Amino acid sequence: DELNLRIVRRGGVVWQSSAIQSIYTPRASLAALFAQFHQYGYWKIPVMQKHRLPASVRHVAPFGFLALLVAMAVGAPFSRALAMALALAMAVYAAAALIFAWRADRQTPSMAGVGAVAAAFACMHFGYASGFGRGIWDFAILRRQAGAAMTRLTR
């Protein structure tokens, strides 16, 4: 990701070829998938610090959404409007996750398959967002190095 950023910023083009073949082994559980994306989000902060801005808005959007949800959850006990907004935001997210999961699993859709893909989407989005927030805390606010938990492989 960081290499692609440097190539593009220097006027180069990054492209993919269907002739390139690779093998990918997915994580064995949703918890492992969450941990993988937590690390992705976490390590995005040093890249952004190095280059002084995010590569694109999509790198900060998950954290922005999570921060909004947390802010609404904190205020929800004191405001019916915030509680309703939080419920609506979560319902819209769940509906979008299910719709996109169904689209991804169109060839042999099953409720179990669609639910599993939607859960994977949530693990990726919220894992990345929480890691991004932790990275802001560690690298930008406390200005400390990563702890052992964030340098271990998640495989």
Phi, psi and omega in degrees: 000314181292322177297316178301318179300314180296320179298311182294318181295338178263014175091003179279177180234135175255127180225160178247149179238135177289348178284340179281129179243140179216164178240132179235132176251114182290162177296152187280345182211165176294325177297319179291323177295316177302314181298320178300311182285333174299316178293321178303312180296319181301312185280355175292330183296311177299327177295316180294323178295319180296317185262358174069010172189160179289155178295324177200170180298329183297343178282335181255345184301315180300319179293320177300318179295314179297318179298321177296315179298317179296316179298318178293322180294323178293320181276342185304320179297341183255352184215119178297322180297317178294321178298318179291321178296320178296313179299319179295315180300317179292322179294318178295318178299313181299317180296315179297318179299317179293319179296312181290329175294318178297318179296324180287335185247034187295329186293318179222064184292137173222155180301319180295317180294315179296318178297320180294318179293319177298319177295322177296319176303314181297318178300317180293312183294310185282331173295312179299313183297316181291324176295320177300315178297318178295323177296320175300315181299309184289308189274319186268321183270304181277343180053048180241165178283163179293143175280172183300324182298331183269354179254352177287143175294144182262013183279000000 
